[in-house]
Amino acid sequence: MSFYGLEIAKSAIFISQKAVNLAGHNIANASTAGYTRQRVTAVALDAADFSGRYAPLQKGGVGAGAHIKAVDQLRNAYIDRALRQEYSDMGRFSTRTDELEYIEAIFNEVRGRGISGTLSEFFDSIQEFSKDPVSKEIRTNVQQNALKLTESFNHYYKQLSEHQAVMNESLKMASLHVTGILSTIAAYNKSIYSYELGGEKANDMRDKRNLLLDELSEYLDIEYYEDSSAKLTVSAGGDLLVSHTDFFALTAIEDQQGVVTGTPDFYRLCIDDGTGSPIELKYTSGRLYAYKELRDGNSPTDIGIPHLLTSLNKLARGLAETFNSVHEDGYTIPHGAVASQTGVRMFEVPLDAFGQPDYSALNAGNFRLSPDVINDVYKFAGSSNFIDNSTNSPELGNNLNALRLAALTNAENMLEGAGFEGFLKGAVLELAIESSRSQSIFTGQQAVVGNLETRRESISGVSVDEEMVVMMRYQHMFAAASRVINAIDEALEKLINGTGLVGR
C-alpha cells in the first residue's frame, strides 16, 4: 500500500483542476443571458477494505480521497416556477397597457381635439341655428360641422376596426412564435436526455431550455414537470404542449360563426394533436390572452375594442335617431322652385329589406348626413310650420323646430341616463381608467418580477469576485496536493534507494 497516498493526492489534483476550469467557465459566461453558475460537488471515498487473513491489525484506516459526484447548477426551482407565473401576468399587462395607450392616442381627446371636440362644435352650430334659422351662412356652418362629426365617427370606427384586425393577426403570429418555442424545447429535451444517459449533467443545454420556458411563460400561462428520468412535459390548461421529445403545434382556425353573425371571422387558437380534431387552447394570461381580450372584450368588466365600438355605435345611432325624429317634424325653407318640405332626415338611415329605415343597422362606420342636407343647406328644418313664399308676402317661418333641435344638445337621459356629451365623456373616461388600471397592474408586476429576478440572480448569477476566490482556493488545494505527492515521492525514494546500504 505504499502508493495509497499518491492515489489520494491524485484525486485532490483532479478535483482542483476540474474546479479551476469550471470557475473559468463561469467567468466566461458572467454576462451570458440565462446562464446559471455551476459548482463541483465532491464526495469522500471510503477507506480501502483490507478484508482477509492479511488484513492489518491496527485501527484508524484513512479514506481514499474524494471524487467528483456531479457538476451542479446553483438554481432554485421554486423561484423559477414563481417567476414563470408572474411572467405570464406581466406579458399580459405589458401588451394590454401598450395597446390601450395606442387606442387612447387614436381618440386623441387631449384638449378636446378628438370626437368630443367635433360633437361640441356641432352642438354649438345647432345653437346658433336656433337663433337665426334663415341665415345661409349659419346653415352652412351646421352642415360643415355635421359633416365633420360624421367623418370623425367614420374615422374612429375605421381605426378601431383596423386595430381589432391587427390584434387578430397578432394573435396568429404570436401562436406561430409559440409553436417555434415548443419545437425547440422538444429538441433540447431530446439532446439533454441523450447526453445525460452517460451520467453527466447537460447544464448549458438546460440553461437554454430554461430561457425558452421563461419566454414561453410570457405568452401564456403554462404548467411543466420533469420526472425522475429527466423527461419534461409542458401543458396549458391541462392539455399537453410538449411531451418529452414530442410537441403539439398551435394552430389558428378561423371562426366560421362570423359567417352567421355578420362579425369578422376571427381566429380561435387550438392545439393540433394530430388526431384531426384540434383542442381549443385554454389560456387566461400572457401576451396571447392580451391580444384575445383586446380583440373580443365587449363589457364594462372586459373592456376591449368591441366595447369601445359598441359605445361609439350607440352614440352615433342615438344622435341619428333623436335628431332625425325632431328634424322630420320641421319644415325646410323654400327657395327657387323648391317648396317647403317636411319629413326630411338630417342623418342618413340604412333601409331594411322592405325599404323601411332600420336604425339597428346604423353604426359609427356608416353614420352620414342625408343627401338632402348635403346637397342643399336650406333643407335643414328649422320652422315648426309650412313656409309659403308663393304669395306677395313671402313667409320666413319660425325657429321653433330649431329650438327643439337645440334643446337636444343639452338634454339629459338621452343615452343610458346621460346626455350625448355626457355619454361620450363617460366612454372616454372608461377607456382612460382602464388604461390607467392596466398601467398600475403592469407596474406592480414589474416590481414583483424584479424582486424575484434579483433573488434568482443572487443564487444563480455569476460573481466574478466570488469565482476568483473559488479559483484561488482550488489553486491552493492543487499546490497542497502536489506537496503531498512530493513528500510521498521523497519517502519512497529514500525507502527504495536508501534502505539496506548500511554494512556494505
HELIX and SHEET records of a PDB file:
HELIX    1   1 TYR A    4  ALA A   28  1                                  25    
HELIX    2   2 ALA A   77  PHE A  107  1                                  31    
HELIX    3   3 VAL A  110  GLY A  112  5                                   3    
HELIX    4   4 ILE A  115  LYS A  131  1                                  17    
HELIX    5   5 LYS A  136  GLU A  196  1                                  61    
HELIX    6   6 ASN A  203  TYR A  219  1                                  17    
HELIX    7   7 GLN A  257  THR A  261  1                                   5    
HELIX    8   8 GLY A  286  ASP A  296  1                                  11    
HELIX    9   9 ILE A  305  HIS A  327  1                                  23    
HELIX   10  10 TYR A  359  ALA A  361  5                                   3    
HELIX   11  11 PRO A  371  ASN A  375  1                                   5    
HELIX   12  12 VAL A  377  LYS A  379  5                                   3    
HELIX   13  13 LEU A  400  ASN A  410  1                                  11    
HELIX   14  14 PHE A  420  SER A  460  1                                  41    
HELIX   15  15 VAL A  464  GLY A  498  1                                  35    
SHEET    1   A 2 GLN A  38  ALA A  44  0                                        
SHEET    2   A 2 ALA A  66  GLN A  73 -1                                        
SHEET    1   B 4 GLU A 223  GLU A 226  0                                        
SHEET    2   B 4 LEU A 232  ALA A 236 -1                                        
SHEET    3   B 4 ASP A 239  SER A 243 -1                                        
SHEET    4   B 4 ASP A 246  PHE A 247 -1                                        
SHEET    1   C 3 LEU A 250  GLU A 254  0                                        
SHEET    2   C 3 TYR A 267  ILE A 271 -1                                        
SHEET    3   C 3 ILE A 279  GLU A 280 -1                                        
SHEET    1   D 2 ASN A 298  SER A 299  0                                        
SHEET    2   D 2 ASP A 302  ILE A 303 -1                                        
END                                                                             
